[in-house]
Amino acid sequence: IGTPMKACIDHCGGYRDNYDELIMGGPMMGFSLDTDDLPVVKATNCLLVTAKEEAPKSKQHHMPCIRCGRCVEVCPARLLPQQLYWYSRARDFDQTEEYHLFDCIECGACSWVCPSHIPLVQYYRAAKAEVLQMRRDQEKSEHSRQRFEARQERMAREEAEKEAKRLARKQAAEEKARKAAESGAGEEDPIQAAIERAKARKAAQAAGDAGASEQ
């Protein structure tokens, strides 16, 4: 693991003049690599360098599906590769799941026997990747929605608690004022009594000052 793929190929004698492509994996389930400047990873079970005469005649531009049914005959998962191909190509992912897209084991048997050289497995892999990405996006959206609703509920609850405390303080103050008014209804007003005492002290002080000036 970690060995450059180019070093592995050089160890086996290097590329020949008629090489066509580098494939990681077997001839049926493997996939083409654009470069050999990659390391060997845990999933690298083998490396294949195919010759030009071994490549399909229409590798890049496959021919239309002729509905021969050979892909159905060889599918070990008993799926309908032809229908999965049409729905994957049309990006109708609801239908691909209806036809059990994720039950496909990507063995490559359908692509191998296809007389039109259609890369069926590549369509299935692309469809699976898009479906999984859509699921992840939906999960993130749902998580964000739940967090937003929880935040709104928390803010509403805190606001209701603040309002309840404010009303409780207001009621307590009103109750205290009411009780004070009831208890002091028949007694002398303390504020007015304090004012009268202050006036009396001022008058007494003025009278004392006047008597002292006469003496």
C-alpha positions as CSV (number, residue, x, y, z in Angstrom):
1,I,0.0,0.0,0.0
2,G,1.4,3.4,-1.1
3,T,3.6,2.0,-3.9
4,P,3.2,4.1,-7.0
5,M,1.3,2.2,-9.7
6,K,3.9,3.2,-12.3
7,A,6.5,1.4,-10.2
8,C,4.4,-1.7,-10.2
9,I,4.0,-1.5,-14.0
10,D,7.8,-0.9,-14.5
11,H,8.5,-3.9,-12.2
12,C,6.4,-6.1,-14.6
13,G,8.2,-4.9,-17.7
14,G,6.6,-1.6,-18.3
15,Y,4.1,-0.5,-21.0
16,R,4.2,-2.1,-24.5
17,D,3.7,-0.2,-27.7
18,N,0.1,-1.5,-28.2
19,Y,-1.2,-0.7,-24.7
20,D,-4.7,0.8,-24.6
21,E,-5.7,1.7,-21.0
22,L,-4.8,1.1,-17.4
23,I,-7.6,-0.6,-15.3
24,M,-7.7,-1.0,-11.6
25,G,-9.6,-4.1,-10.7
26,G,-10.7,-7.1,-12.8
27,P,-11.7,-7.0,-16.5
28,M,-15.4,-6.9,-15.5
29,M,-15.6,-4.9,-12.3
30,G,-12.5,-2.7,-12.8
31,F,-12.5,0.9,-14.0
32,S,-10.2,2.8,-16.2
33,L,-7.6,5.2,-14.7
34,D,-6.5,8.4,-16.4
35,T,-3.0,8.3,-15.0
36,D,-0.6,5.9,-13.3
37,D,0.7,8.6,-10.9
38,L,-1.4,7.1,-8.1
39,P,-0.6,5.0,-5.1
40,V,-1.7,1.4,-4.5
41,V,-4.6,1.5,-2.0
42,K,-6.4,-1.1,0.1
43,A,-9.0,-1.5,-2.7
44,T,-6.4,-2.1,-5.4
45,N,-6.8,-5.9,-5.9
46,C,-5.0,-5.8,-9.3
47,L,-3.8,-3.6,-12.2
48,L,-4.5,-4.5,-15.8
49,V,-2.9,-2.9,-18.9
50,T,-5.1,-3.8,-21.8
51,A,-3.9,-4.0,-25.4
52,K,-5.6,-2.1,-28.2
53,E,-6.9,-5.3,-29.9
54,E,-8.5,-6.3,-26.6
55,A,-10.6,-3.1,-26.3
56,P,-14.2,-3.0,-27.6
57,K,-14.6,-1.6,-31.0
58,S,-17.0,1.1,-29.7
59,K,-15.5,1.8,-26.3
60,Q,-16.1,5.6,-26.3
61,H,-19.3,5.7,-28.3
62,H,-21.4,2.7,-27.6
63,M,-24.2,1.7,-29.8
64,P,-27.9,1.9,-28.9
65,C,-29.5,-0.8,-26.8
66,I,-31.2,-3.4,-29.0
67,R,-33.2,-5.0,-26.1
68,C,-31.7,-8.4,-26.7
69,G,-32.1,-9.3,-23.0
70,R,-28.6,-10.9,-22.6
71,C,-28.0,-8.6,-19.6
72,V,-31.1,-10.0,-17.8
73,E,-30.0,-13.6,-18.5
74,V,-26.5,-13.1,-16.8
75,C,-27.5,-10.9,-13.9
76,P,-26.7,-12.8,-10.7
77,A,-28.9,-10.5,-8.6
78,R,-31.9,-11.2,-10.9
79,L,-32.4,-7.6,-11.7
80,L,-33.5,-5.9,-15.0
81,P,-30.2,-4.1,-16.1
82,Q,-31.9,-2.8,-19.2
83,Q,-34.6,-0.9,-17.3
84,L,-32.0,0.3,-14.8
85,Y,-29.9,1.6,-17.7
86,W,-32.8,3.6,-19.2
87,Y,-33.8,5.1,-15.8
88,S,-30.2,5.9,-14.8
89,R,-29.6,7.5,-18.2
90,A,-32.8,9.6,-17.8
91,R,-31.9,10.4,-14.2
92,D,-35.2,9.1,-13.0
93,F,-33.8,8.0,-9.6
94,D,-37.2,7.2,-8.1
95,Q,-37.6,4.5,-10.7
96,T,-34.1,3.2,-10.3
97,E,-34.8,2.6,-6.7
98,E,-38.1,0.9,-7.6
99,Y,-36.1,-1.5,-9.7
100,H,-33.7,-2.1,-6.8
101,L,-30.6,-0.2,-8.1
102,F,-28.7,-0.7,-4.8
103,D,-29.1,-4.5,-5.1
104,C,-26.7,-4.4,-8.0
105,I,-23.3,-5.8,-7.0
106,E,-21.6,-4.2,-9.9
107,C,-20.1,-7.5,-11.1
108,G,-20.0,-6.2,-14.7
109,A,-21.5,-9.3,-16.3
110,C,-24.2,-7.2,-18.0
111,S,-21.6,-4.9,-19.5
112,W,-19.5,-7.8,-20.6
113,V,-22.2,-9.6,-22.6
114,C,-23.8,-6.4,-24.0
115,P,-23.4,-6.6,-27.9
116,S,-23.8,-2.8,-28.0
117,H,-20.8,-2.3,-25.6
118,I,-22.9,-0.1,-23.3
119,P,-21.0,0.6,-20.0
120,L,-24.0,-0.4,-17.9
121,V,-22.1,-0.6,-14.6
122,Q,-20.8,2.9,-15.1
123,Y,-24.4,4.2,-15.4
124,Y,-25.4,2.3,-12.3
125,R,-22.4,3.7,-10.3
126,A,-23.2,7.2,-11.4
127,A,-26.8,6.8,-10.4
128,K,-25.9,5.3,-7.0
129,A,-23.6,8.2,-6.3
130,E,-26.2,10.8,-7.2
131,V,-28.9,9.0,-5.1
132,L,-26.6,8.9,-2.1
133,Q,-25.7,12.5,-2.5
134,M,-29.4,13.4,-2.6
135,R,-30.0,11.4,0.5
136,R,-27.1,13.2,2.3
137,D,-28.5,16.6,1.2
138,Q,-32.0,15.7,2.4
139,E,-30.6,14.5,5.8
140,K,-28.7,17.8,6.1
141,S,-31.8,19.8,5.2
142,E,-33.9,17.9,7.6
143,H,-31.3,18.3,10.4
144,S,-31.1,22.1,9.7
145,R,-34.9,22.3,9.8
146,Q,-35.1,20.4,13.1
147,R,-32.4,22.7,14.6
148,F,-34.2,25.8,13.3
149,E,-37.6,24.6,14.8
150,A,-35.9,23.7,18.1
151,R,-34.3,27.2,18.2
152,Q,-37.6,28.9,17.5
153,E,-39.3,26.8,20.2
154,R,-36.6,27.6,22.7
155,M,-36.8,31.4,22.0
156,A,-40.6,31.3,22.3
157,R,-40.3,29.4,25.6
158,E,-37.7,31.9,27.0
159,E,-39.8,34.8,25.9
160,A,-42.9,33.3,27.6
161,E,-40.9,32.7,30.8
162,K,-39.7,36.3,30.7
163,E,-43.2,37.6,30.2
164,A,-44.5,35.3,33.0
165,K,-41.8,36.7,35.4
166,R,-42.6,40.3,34.4
167,L,-46.4,39.7,35.1
168,A,-45.6,38.1,38.4
169,R,-43.4,41.1,39.5
170,K,-46.2,43.5,38.4
171,Q,-48.8,41.5,40.3
172,A,-46.6,41.3,43.4
173,A,-46.1,45.1,43.3
174,E,-49.8,45.8,42.8
175,E,-50.6,43.4,45.7
176,K,-48.1,45.1,48.0
177,A,-49.4,48.5,47.2
178,R,-53.0,47.4,47.8
179,K,-52.1,45.9,51.1
180,A,-50.2,49.0,52.1
181,A,-53.2,51.2,51.1
182,E,-55.6,48.9,53.1
183,S,-53.4,48.9,56.2
184,G,-52.9,52.7,56.2
185,A,-56.4,53.7,55.3
186,G,-57.3,55.0,58.9
187,E,-53.9,56.3,59.9
188,E,-52.2,59.6,59.3
189,D,-50.4,59.9,56.1
190,P,-46.7,59.5,57.0
191,I,-45.5,61.7,54.2
192,Q,-47.8,64.6,55.2
193,A,-46.8,64.1,58.9
194,A,-43.1,64.4,58.0
195,I,-43.8,67.6,56.1
196,E,-45.7,69.1,59.1
197,R,-42.9,68.1,61.4
198,A,-40.3,69.8,59.2
199,K,-42.5,72.9,59.1
200,A,-42.8,72.9,62.9
201,R,-39.0,72.6,63.3
202,K,-38.4,75.5,60.9
203,A,-41.0,77.6,62.7
204,A,-39.4,76.8,66.1
205,Q,-35.9,77.6,64.8
206,A,-37.1,80.9,63.4
207,A,-38.8,81.9,66.7
208,G,-35.6,81.0,68.6
209,D,-33.5,83.1,66.2
210,A,-35.9,86.1,66.7
211,G,-35.8,85.9,70.5
212,A,-32.0,85.8,70.5
213,S,-31.8,88.9,68.3
214,E,-34.1,90.9,70.7
215,Q,-31.9,90.1,73.7
